[in-house]
Amino acid sequence: MIVRTQRGTIPARQEQALAAGALLVQLTALDLTLGLGTAGWLAGAGYGAGLWALLAAALRRAGRSALTPADRVTLARATVAGGVVALVAGGSTGPVLVAFAAVALALDAVDGRIARRTGTVSPLGARFDMEVDAFLILVLSIAAAASLGPWVLVIGAMRYAFVVAGWVAPWLRGALPPDLPRKAVAAAQGIALVVVVADVLPSSWVVAAGALAALVWSFGRDVGWLWRTR
């Protein structure tokens, strides 16, 4: 059953429309200043359409018609991530890409805190946050691969490979307990990839390799725990 929107609460579809408009303004500004090209525009617009459709479907499944305060922050972060998608697809690198990615990563520390403070922690909000993180890391790994090679793509693809593996081995879809090291490793991936894309270190591959090693260790721990408790 769909939960009715409370009086004074903005319907989620309106907030999604606002985010879509903000994304279009963002893409227009980037195109006028940097030149996104056709690839950048298509990637940014396609990302926005996919975000709208997936979030709307998730809200319907959860029986919700409004976003929580934390969801709004995640939606804002997802909108900023749309700029990262467009810049990478358009072949743009440099300070603007780094700035957009840094803002998106910084906001990741805000939505969870707001959810806990407002008592609005929810499975949908957690999943929304996780999916935005995963996609942003995937896009940043594509940008980093342009200079370091395709092996960096493993960082962005590993989470999706884990999901696909769960289709074959259902025990991999088990619920994992909260774990601080897992969260730390996940947060480090985005930071490491931004450092690589910023090209501020003489040996950026060392940073990327360290991030990948930590990610393999983290996934290995989780797989081992799921196997033991299957």
DRENMARSE-622599 format. One record per residue (C-alpha): residue number from 0; x, y, z; residue in one letter. Coordinates in nm, 4 decimals, padded with zeros to 6 digits. Example, Ala and Ser with C-alpha at 12.3 -4.5 7.8 and 13.67 -1.06 7.14 Angstrom:
BEGIN
@resi->0&x->01.2300&y->-00.4500&z->00.7800&resn->a
@resi->1&x->01.3670&y->-00.1060&z->00.7140&resn->s
***
This chain:
BEGIN
@resi->0&x->00.0000&y->00.0000&z->00.0000&resn->m
@resi->1&x->00.1311&y->00.3447&z->-00.0908&resn->i
@resi->2&x->00.1940&y->00.5748&z->00.2027&resn->v
@resi->3&x->00.0165&y->00.9053&z->00.1545&resn->r
@resi->4&x->00.2173&y->01.2233&z->00.1559&resn->t
@resi->5&x->00.1766&y->01.4094&z->00.4829&resn->q
@resi->6&x->00.0381&y->01.7612&z->00.4713&resn->r
@resi->7&x->00.3175&y->02.0099&z->00.4110&resn->g
@resi->8&x->00.5513&y->01.7437&z->00.2724&resn->t
@resi->9&x->00.6772&y->01.7921&z->-00.0812&resn->i
@resi->10&x->00.5986&y->01.4909&z->-00.3017&resn->p
@resi->11&x->00.9072&y->01.3019&z->-00.4160&resn->a
@resi->12&x->00.8199&y->01.3509&z->-00.7822&resn->r
@resi->13&x->00.8440&y->01.7278&z->-00.7389&resn->q
@resi->14&x->01.1827&y->01.7027&z->-00.5736&resn->e
@resi->15&x->01.2978&y->01.4695&z->-00.8495&resn->q
@resi->16&x->01.1792&y->01.7213&z->-01.1078&resn->a
@resi->17&x->01.3772&y->01.9924&z->-00.9273&resn->l
@resi->18&x->01.6865&y->01.7718&z->-00.9288&resn->a
@resi->19&x->01.6392&y->01.6999&z->-01.3004&resn->a
@resi->20&x->01.6200&y->02.0725&z->-01.3695&resn->g
@resi->21&x->01.9332&y->02.1325&z->-01.1623&resn->a
@resi->22&x->02.1139&y->01.8621&z->-01.3590&resn->l
@resi->23&x->02.0172&y->02.0243&z->-01.6902&resn->l
@resi->24&x->02.1407&y->02.3623&z->-01.5678&resn->v
@resi->25&x->02.4615&y->02.1966&z->-01.4520&resn->q
@resi->26&x->02.5157&y->02.0269&z->-01.7887&resn->l
@resi->27&x->02.4448&y->02.3509&z->-01.9743&resn->t
@resi->28&x->02.6955&y->02.5430&z->-01.7615&resn->a
@resi->29&x->02.9613&y->02.2759&z->-01.8110&resn->l
@resi->30&x->02.8978&y->02.2707&z->-02.1848&resn->d
@resi->31&x->02.9263&y->02.6493&z->-02.2137&resn->l
@resi->32&x->03.2477&y->02.6647&z->-02.0116&resn->t
@resi->33&x->03.4270&y->02.3413&z->-02.1000&resn->l
@resi->34&x->03.2398&y->02.1934&z->-02.3948&resn->g
@resi->35&x->03.0876&y->01.8574&z->-02.3075&resn->l
@resi->36&x->03.0260&y->01.7485&z->-02.6639&resn->g
@resi->37&x->02.7605&y->01.5028&z->-02.7718&resn->t
@resi->38&x->02.9010&y->01.2182&z->-02.5632&resn->a
@resi->39&x->02.8997&y->01.4249&z->-02.2459&resn->g
@resi->40&x->02.5464&y->01.5489&z->-02.3005&resn->w
@resi->41&x->02.4111&y->01.2033&z->-02.3803&resn->l
@resi->42&x->02.5844&y->01.0467&z->-02.0806&resn->a
@resi->43&x->02.4664&y->01.3188&z->-01.8426&resn->g
@resi->44&x->02.1091&y->01.3156&z->-01.9697&resn->a
@resi->45&x->02.0962&y->00.9363&z->-01.9759&resn->g
@resi->46&x->02.2262&y->00.9222&z->-01.6215&resn->y
@resi->47&x->01.9578&y->01.1678&z->-01.5096&resn->g
@resi->48&x->01.6796&y->00.9694&z->-01.6770&resn->a
@resi->49&x->01.8047&y->00.6453&z->-01.5228&resn->g
@resi->50&x->01.8317&y->00.8049&z->-01.1788&resn->l
@resi->51&x->01.4748&y->00.9366&z->-01.2021&resn->w
@resi->52&x->01.3311&y->00.6015&z->-01.3132&resn->a
@resi->53&x->01.5173&y->00.3873&z->-01.0597&resn->l
@resi->54&x->01.4444&y->00.6171&z->-00.7656&resn->l
@resi->55&x->01.0756&y->00.6425&z->-00.8578&resn->a
@resi->56&x->01.0505&y->00.2626&z->-00.8808&resn->a
@resi->57&x->01.2276&y->00.2186&z->-00.5465&resn->a
@resi->58&x->00.9911&y->00.4641&z->-00.3780&resn->l
@resi->59&x->00.6878&y->00.2787&z->-00.5154&resn->r
@resi->60&x->00.8208&y->-00.0550&z->-00.3895&resn->r
@resi->61&x->00.8838&y->00.0968&z->-00.0466&resn->a
@resi->62&x->00.5322&y->00.2442&z->-00.0366&resn->g
@resi->63&x->00.6664&y->00.5980&z->00.0007&resn->r
@resi->64&x->00.5683&y->00.9182&z->-00.1756&resn->s
@resi->65&x->00.8143&y->01.1596&z->-00.0130&resn->a
@resi->66&x->01.1874&y->01.1831&z->00.0482&resn->l
@resi->67&x->01.3462&y->01.2081&z->00.3896&resn->t
@resi->68&x->01.5946&y->01.4885&z->00.4705&resn->p
@resi->69&x->01.8814&y->01.2420&z->00.4210&resn->a
@resi->70&x->01.7355&y->01.1271&z->00.0885&resn->d
@resi->71&x->01.7388&y->01.4891&z->-00.0287&resn->r
@resi->72&x->02.1096&y->01.5157&z->00.0462&resn->v
@resi->73&x->02.1723&y->01.1902&z->-00.1409&resn->t
@resi->74&x->01.9666&y->01.3200&z->-00.4343&resn->l
@resi->75&x->02.1734&y->01.6387&z->-00.4371&resn->a
@resi->76&x->02.4899&y->01.4277&z->-00.4316&resn->r
@resi->77&x->02.3553&y->01.2152&z->-00.7159&resn->a
@resi->78&x->02.2886&y->01.5328&z->-00.9138&resn->t
@resi->79&x->02.6476&y->01.6496&z->-00.8642&resn->v
@resi->80&x->02.7628&y->01.3027&z->-00.9682&resn->a
@resi->81&x->02.5784&y->01.3616&z->-01.2960&resn->g
@resi->82&x->02.8291&y->01.6343&z->-01.3682&resn->g
@resi->83&x->03.1111&y->01.3872&z->-01.3078&resn->v
@resi->84&x->02.9479&y->01.1424&z->-01.5507&resn->v
@resi->85&x->02.9163&y->01.4083&z->-01.8202&resn->a
@resi->86&x->03.2723&y->01.5351&z->-01.7748&resn->l
@resi->87&x->03.4261&y->01.1877&z->-01.7916&resn->v
@resi->88&x->03.2164&y->01.0900&z->-02.0950&resn->a
@resi->89&x->03.3076&y->01.4174&z->-02.2640&resn->g
@resi->90&x->03.6766&y->01.3583&z->-02.2053&resn->g
@resi->91&x->03.7201&y->01.6526&z->-01.9685&resn->s
@resi->92&x->03.9771&y->01.6278&z->-01.6917&resn->t
@resi->93&x->04.1381&y->01.8740&z->-01.4583&resn->g
@resi->94&x->04.0276&y->02.0899&z->-01.1659&resn->p
@resi->95&x->03.6568&y->02.1025&z->-01.2539&resn->v
@resi->96&x->03.6222&y->01.7238&z->-01.2599&resn->l
@resi->97&x->03.8171&y->01.6962&z->-00.9355&resn->v
@resi->98&x->03.5991&y->01.9648&z->-00.7737&resn->a
@resi->99&x->03.2723&y->01.7959&z->-00.8726&resn->f
@resi->100&x->03.3953&y->01.4572&z->-00.7531&resn->a
@resi->101&x->03.5222&y->01.6042&z->-00.4270&resn->a
@resi->102&x->03.1851&y->01.7687&z->-00.3537&resn->v
@resi->103&x->02.9987&y->01.4458&z->-00.4267&resn->a
@resi->104&x->03.2307&y->01.2511&z->-00.1972&resn->l
@resi->105&x->03.2113&y->01.5117&z->00.0795&resn->a
@resi->106&x->02.8309&y->01.4969&z->00.0806&resn->l
@resi->107&x->02.8574&y->01.1227&z->00.1419&resn->d
@resi->108&x->02.9508&y->01.2035&z->00.5004&resn->a
@resi->109&x->02.6374&y->01.4158&z->00.5450&resn->v
@resi->110&x->02.3360&y->01.2075&z->00.4429&resn->d
@resi->111&x->02.3955&y->00.9199&z->00.6854&resn->g
@resi->112&x->02.4506&y->01.1579&z->00.9744&resn->r
@resi->113&x->02.1297&y->01.3444&z->00.8939&resn->i
@resi->114&x->01.9369&y->01.0162&z->00.8714&resn->a
@resi->115&x->02.0533&y->00.9160&z->01.2192&resn->r
@resi->116&x->01.9896&y->01.2571&z->01.3742&resn->r
@resi->117&x->01.6386&y->01.2840&z->01.2293&resn->t
@resi->118&x->01.5482&y->00.9224&z->01.3012&resn->g
@resi->119&x->01.4770&y->00.8546&z->00.9344&resn->t
@resi->120&x->01.7190&y->00.5699&z->00.8691&resn->v
@resi->121&x->01.5593&y->00.3365&z->00.6136&resn->s
@resi->122&x->01.6577&y->00.0472&z->00.3853&resn->p
@resi->123&x->01.5693&y->00.2590&z->00.0817&resn->l
@resi->124&x->01.7863&y->00.5471&z->00.1984&resn->g
@resi->125&x->02.0794&y->00.3175&z->00.2697&resn->a
@resi->126&x->02.0439&y->00.1496&z->-00.0713&resn->r
@resi->127&x->02.0123&y->00.4852&z->-00.2494&resn->f
@resi->128&x->02.3289&y->00.6071&z->-00.0777&resn->d
@resi->129&x->02.5177&y->00.2879&z->-00.1606&resn->m
@resi->130&x->02.4177&y->00.2877&z->-00.5280&resn->e
@resi->131&x->02.5235&y->00.6505&z->-00.5763&resn->v
@resi->132&x->02.8587&y->00.5697&z->-00.4132&resn->d
@resi->133&x->02.9121&y->00.2620&z->-00.6290&resn->a
@resi->134&x->02.8292&y->00.4381&z->-00.9542&resn->f
@resi->135&x->03.0459&y->00.7385&z->-00.8711&resn->l
@resi->136&x->03.3414&y->00.5093&z->-00.7991&resn->i
@resi->137&x->03.2799&y->00.3264&z->-01.1273&resn->l
@resi->138&x->03.2861&y->00.6540&z->-01.3232&resn->v
@resi->139&x->03.5976&y->00.7755&z->-01.1422&resn->l
@resi->140&x->03.7706&y->00.4446&z->-01.2138&resn->s
@resi->141&x->03.6985&y->00.5009&z->-01.5844&resn->i
@resi->142&x->03.8588&y->00.8437&z->-01.5606&resn->a
@resi->143&x->04.1612&y->00.7014&z->-01.3760&resn->a
@resi->144&x->04.1971&y->00.4179&z->-01.6274&resn->a
@resi->145&x->04.2607&y->00.6746&z->-01.9009&resn->a
@resi->146&x->04.6016&y->00.7440&z->-01.7485&resn->s
@resi->147&x->04.6860&y->00.4246&z->-01.5568&resn->l
@resi->148&x->04.5366&y->00.1533&z->-01.7741&resn->g
@resi->149&x->04.2301&y->-00.0711&z->-01.7719&resn->p
@resi->150&x->04.3302&y->-00.2577&z->-01.4546&resn->w
@resi->151&x->04.1956&y->00.0381&z->-01.2511&resn->v
@resi->152&x->03.8462&y->-00.0468&z->-01.3767&resn->l
@resi->153&x->03.8476&y->-00.3422&z->-01.1371&resn->v
@resi->154&x->03.7957&y->-00.0930&z->-00.8523&resn->i
@resi->155&x->03.4722&y->00.0340&z->-00.9995&resn->g
@resi->156&x->03.3524&y->-00.3002&z->-01.1321&resn->a
@resi->157&x->03.4102&y->-00.5128&z->-00.8226&resn->m
@resi->158&x->03.0858&y->-00.4240&z->-00.6473&resn->r
@resi->159&x->02.8827&y->-00.4995&z->-00.9596&resn->y
@resi->160&x->03.0703&y->-00.8268&z->-01.0083&resn->a
@resi->161&x->02.9753&y->-00.9155&z->-00.6502&resn->f
@resi->162&x->02.6083&y->-00.8495&z->-00.7288&resn->v
@resi->163&x->02.6227&y->-01.0657&z->-01.0424&resn->v
@resi->164&x->02.7946&y->-01.3429&z->-00.8452&resn->a
@resi->165&x->02.5023&y->-01.3311&z->-00.6030&resn->g
@resi->166&x->02.2692&y->-01.4324&z->-00.8860&resn->w
@resi->167&x->02.4713&y->-01.7511&z->-00.9288&resn->v
@resi->168&x->02.5435&y->-01.8158&z->-00.5612&resn->a
@resi->169&x->02.2449&y->-01.6976&z->-00.3536&resn->p
@resi->170&x->02.4398&y->-01.7221&z->-00.0280&resn->w
@resi->171&x->02.6340&y->-01.4137&z->-00.1415&resn->l
@resi->172&x->02.3122&y->-01.2128&z->-00.1089&resn->r
@resi->173&x->02.3031&y->-01.2574&z->00.2675&resn->g
@resi->174&x->02.2891&y->-00.9537&z->00.4952&resn->a
@resi->175&x->02.6260&y->-00.8330&z->00.6181&resn->l
@resi->176&x->02.6653&y->-00.6913&z->00.9695&resn->p
@resi->177&x->02.7739&y->-00.3265&z->01.0104&resn->p
@resi->178&x->03.1501&y->-00.3089&z->00.9847&resn->d
@resi->179&x->03.3762&y->-00.0058&z->01.0293&resn->l
@resi->180&x->03.6710&y->-00.1399&z->00.8222&resn->p
@resi->181&x->03.4344&y->-00.2049&z->00.5300&resn->r
@resi->182&x->03.3065&y->00.1522&z->00.5469&resn->k
@resi->183&x->03.6593&y->00.2911&z->00.5709&resn->a
@resi->184&x->03.7781&y->00.0933&z->00.2680&resn->v
@resi->185&x->03.4719&y->00.2001&z->00.0669&resn->a
@resi->186&x->03.5312&y->00.5666&z->00.1510&resn->a
@resi->187&x->03.9000&y->00.5351&z->00.0645&resn->a
@resi->188&x->03.8219&y->00.4224&z->-00.2907&resn->q
@resi->189&x->03.6671&y->00.7525&z->-00.3906&resn->g
@resi->190&x->03.9417&y->00.9556&z->-00.2250&resn->i
@resi->191&x->04.2143&y->00.7488&z->-00.3906&resn->a
@resi->192&x->04.0558&y->00.7804&z->-00.7341&resn->l
@resi->193&x->04.0180&y->01.1569&z->-00.6986&resn->v
@resi->194&x->04.3871&y->01.1791&z->-00.6075&resn->v
@resi->195&x->04.4713&y->00.9774&z->-00.9187&resn->v
@resi->196&x->04.2507&y->01.1889&z->-01.1440&resn->v
@resi->197&x->04.3931&y->01.5092&z->-00.9936&resn->a
@resi->198&x->04.7420&y->01.3839&z->-01.0889&resn->d
@resi->199&x->04.9057&y->01.5516&z->-00.7904&resn->v
@resi->200&x->05.1426&y->01.2664&z->-00.7076&resn->l
@resi->201&x->05.4335&y->01.1374&z->-00.9172&resn->p
@resi->202&x->05.3314&y->00.7729&z->-00.8666&resn->s
@resi->203&x->04.9540&y->00.7739&z->-00.8812&resn->s
@resi->204&x->04.9486&y->00.4054&z->-00.9655&resn->w
@resi->205&x->05.0701&y->00.3277&z->-00.6135&resn->v
@resi->206&x->04.7624&y->00.5002&z->-00.4697&resn->v
@resi->207&x->04.5304&y->00.3133&z->-00.7056&resn->a
@resi->208&x->04.7032&y->-00.0185&z->-00.6389&resn->a
@resi->209&x->04.6756&y->00.0334&z->-00.2636&resn->g
@resi->210&x->04.3062&y->00.1140&z->-00.2957&resn->a
@resi->211&x->04.2493&y->-00.1975&z->-00.5056&resn->l
@resi->212&x->04.4390&y->-00.4174&z->-00.2598&resn->a
@resi->213&x->04.2294&y->-00.2835&z->00.0282&resn->a
@resi->214&x->03.9113&y->-00.3429&z->-00.1698&resn->l
@resi->215&x->04.0071&y->-00.7025&z->-00.2496&resn->v
@resi->216&x->04.0812&y->-00.7595&z->00.1202&resn->w
@resi->217&x->03.7454&y->-00.6101&z->00.2230&resn->s
@resi->218&x->03.5435&y->-00.8121&z->-00.0271&resn->f
@resi->219&x->03.7390&y->-01.1226&z->00.0690&resn->g
@resi->220&x->03.6428&y->-01.0748&z->00.4357&resn->r
@resi->221&x->03.2778&y->-01.0322&z->00.3435&resn->d
@resi->222&x->03.2729&y->-01.3344&z->00.1150&resn->v
@resi->223&x->03.4397&y->-01.5437&z->00.3855&resn->g
@resi->224&x->03.1851&y->-01.4299&z->00.6452&resn->w
@resi->225&x->02.8915&y->-01.5022&z->00.4115&resn->l
@resi->226&x->03.0312&y->-01.8475&z->00.3353&resn->w
@resi->227&x->03.0698&y->-01.9352&z->00.7025&resn->r
@resi->228&x->02.7194&y->-01.8160&z->00.7901&resn->t
@resi->229&x->02.5386&y->-01.9351&z->00.4768&resn->r
***
